[in-house]
Amino acid sequence: MSKLLKVLALVMGYACVAIGFAHIALGNDSVPDMGDAGVTADSQSRFFGAIFVGYGLAWIWAVRRTPIAVDAIRWLAGIFLLGAFARLVSVAVHGWPHWFQIVLTVIEFVLPPVFFWLAQAERKRAA
């Protein structure tokens, strides 16, 4: 379980860093179906890209601790899950987004419980 937690958390961290840098570099063009949403949306997308880089680095930091910072893993997974609920608010207000965003929403609902479970198993193993 410990190895699986490390691998998944590192993949999560590196993926978030890469996605964040893509948003910084590409702005609105990094989001499917965004079109020409304007300068304000581009600025916001790039800003949130930087935040996402930091979020990914937090995943990498948490999993590279000895022992693994399971409380941080749980918090980071909870934040990811909160993002999924935020997407549901958008669906309720504006309707269904581009199909790729729906895939991301599914991932954002599925992965956090896996991380919660693995973090709990790691806590029990370390105790």
C-alpha positions as CSV (number, residue, x, y, z in Angstrom):
1,M,0.0,0.0,0.0
2,S,2.8,2.4,0.9
3,K,4.4,1.9,-2.6
4,L,1.0,2.5,-4.3
5,L,0.4,5.7,-2.3
6,K,3.9,7.0,-3.2
7,V,3.5,6.2,-6.9
8,L,-0.1,7.7,-7.1
9,A,0.8,10.8,-5.1
10,L,4.0,11.4,-7.2
11,V,2.0,11.0,-10.5
12,M,-0.6,13.4,-9.1
13,G,2.0,15.9,-8.1
14,Y,3.9,15.8,-11.4
15,A,0.7,15.9,-13.4
16,C,-0.5,19.0,-11.5
17,V,2.8,20.7,-12.0
18,A,2.7,20.0,-15.7
19,I,-0.9,21.1,-16.1
20,G,-0.2,24.2,-14.1
21,F,2.8,25.1,-16.4
22,A,0.6,24.4,-19.4
23,H,-2.0,27.0,-18.1
24,I,0.8,29.5,-17.5
25,A,2.2,29.0,-21.0
26,L,-1.0,28.7,-23.0
27,G,-3.6,30.7,-21.0
28,N,-7.1,30.3,-22.5
29,D,-5.8,27.9,-25.1
30,S,-5.0,25.3,-22.4
31,V,-8.8,24.8,-21.8
32,P,-10.9,23.0,-24.3
33,D,-13.8,25.0,-25.7
34,M,-12.6,28.2,-24.0
35,G,-12.4,30.1,-27.3
36,D,-11.6,33.8,-27.1
37,A,-12.8,34.3,-23.5
38,G,-10.9,37.6,-23.3
39,V,-8.0,39.0,-21.4
40,T,-9.5,38.7,-17.9
41,A,-10.2,35.0,-18.3
42,D,-6.7,34.5,-19.8
43,S,-5.1,36.3,-16.8
44,Q,-7.2,34.2,-14.4
45,S,-6.3,30.9,-16.2
46,R,-2.5,31.7,-16.0
47,F,-2.8,32.8,-12.3
48,F,-4.6,29.5,-11.4
49,G,-2.0,27.7,-13.4
50,A,0.6,29.0,-11.0
51,I,-1.5,28.0,-8.0
52,F,-1.8,24.5,-9.6
53,V,2.0,24.3,-9.9
54,G,2.2,25.0,-6.1
55,Y,-0.5,22.4,-5.4
56,G,1.4,19.8,-7.4
57,L,4.6,20.6,-5.5
58,A,2.7,20.2,-2.2
59,W,1.8,16.6,-3.3
60,I,5.4,15.9,-4.2
61,W,6.6,17.3,-0.9
62,A,4.0,15.3,1.2
63,V,4.9,12.0,-0.4
64,R,8.7,12.5,-0.1
65,R,8.5,13.0,3.7
66,T,9.7,10.2,5.9
67,P,7.2,9.1,7.1
68,I,4.8,10.1,4.3
69,A,2.8,13.2,5.5
70,V,-0.5,11.4,5.4
71,D,-2.4,14.3,6.9
72,A,-1.2,16.5,4.1
73,I,-2.2,13.8,1.6
74,R,-5.7,13.7,3.0
75,W,-5.9,17.5,2.9
76,L,-4.7,17.7,-0.7
77,A,-7.1,14.9,-1.7
78,G,-9.9,16.8,0.0
79,I,-9.0,20.0,-1.9
80,F,-9.1,17.9,-5.1
81,L,-12.6,16.6,-4.2
82,L,-13.7,20.2,-3.5
83,G,-12.8,21.0,-7.0
84,A,-15.1,18.3,-8.3
85,F,-18.0,19.7,-6.3
86,A,-17.2,23.2,-7.7
87,R,-17.5,21.8,-11.2
88,L,-21.0,20.5,-10.2
89,V,-21.9,24.0,-9.2
90,S,-20.9,25.1,-12.7
91,V,-23.0,22.4,-14.2
92,A,-26.0,23.5,-12.1
93,V,-25.5,27.1,-13.1
94,H,-24.4,26.9,-16.8
95,G,-25.0,23.3,-17.9
96,W,-22.6,20.6,-19.1
97,P,-19.1,21.7,-20.2
98,H,-16.8,20.2,-22.9
99,W,-16.6,16.4,-22.6
100,F,-13.0,16.6,-21.4
101,Q,-14.1,18.6,-18.4
102,I,-16.6,15.9,-17.6
103,V,-13.8,13.3,-17.7
104,L,-11.8,15.5,-15.3
105,T,-14.8,15.7,-13.0
106,V,-15.1,11.9,-12.8
107,I,-11.4,11.7,-12.0
108,E,-11.8,14.3,-9.3
109,F,-14.5,12.3,-7.7
110,V,-12.8,8.9,-8.0
111,L,-9.3,9.7,-6.9
112,P,-9.8,11.3,-3.5
113,P,-11.4,8.3,-1.8
114,V,-8.5,6.2,-3.1
115,F,-6.1,8.6,-1.5
116,F,-8.1,8.7,1.7
117,W,-8.0,4.9,1.9
118,L,-4.3,4.7,1.1
119,A,-3.4,7.4,3.6
120,Q,-5.4,5.6,6.3
121,A,-3.6,2.3,5.4
122,E,-0.2,4.1,5.6
123,R,-1.1,5.6,8.9
124,K,-2.0,2.1,10.3
125,R,1.2,0.6,8.8
126,A,3.4,3.3,10.4
127,A,1.7,2.9,13.8
